[in-house]
Amino acid sequence: TSPFAWLRTRFYYLFIRLYFDQEFSVEEFTRGAKQAFSVVSKLLSQRKLELLDELVSAEVLQVLKEKISLLPDNHRDALAADIDAIMYTTEGDVRIYYDDDGIKFVSILMRFWYLNGANLPDEVPGETKVFQIVFGDESTKEKRRLFTANYEFQREFTEGAKPDWTITRIEHPRLLE
């Protein structure tokens, strides 16, 4: 992340604490986002989309239903991210919206890098280096790939709105297109 983007993100987090939610914590949000990413990615992998109603916006859920039904099993398996397999997480962008009716939204894009052992051909485009982890002797190798995913979380901060974050964008480049 560039120093300017990092500084801008920290300014937005301060703005959220001062004007929307005095209890907001970047660390707590990141922990919750990682947990939500792990749960949602596993449910996507298992085609349990009906369990995503409270976590994912209706628009995104409709698109996911179409895309998941067309995915080969090995690509679907590669969507799943165990929370312990998340190697790195960072904020991509933070936005604050006001609409004409006075409704206030905050949107935070999170980027995740995770390891997954799905059985994909070695020439899958867009993935990062293939890692091989040796357990036991040299003849037992397990391939793990490093994948990326982008999830956007949105929350309404209007007086009386539910204090829930909803996922409004899900991207798994080269897997879920």
Secondary structure, DSSP 8 states (H G I E B T S, - for coil): --HHHHHHHHHHHHHHHHHT-TT--HHHHHHHHHHHHHHHHHHHHTT-GGGGTTTB-HHHHHHHHHHHHHS-HHHHHHH---GGGEEEEEEEEEEEEE-TTS-EEEEEEEEEEEEE-----TT-TT---EEEEE-SSTT-EEEEEEEEEEEEEEEE-STT-----EEEEEE-TTT--
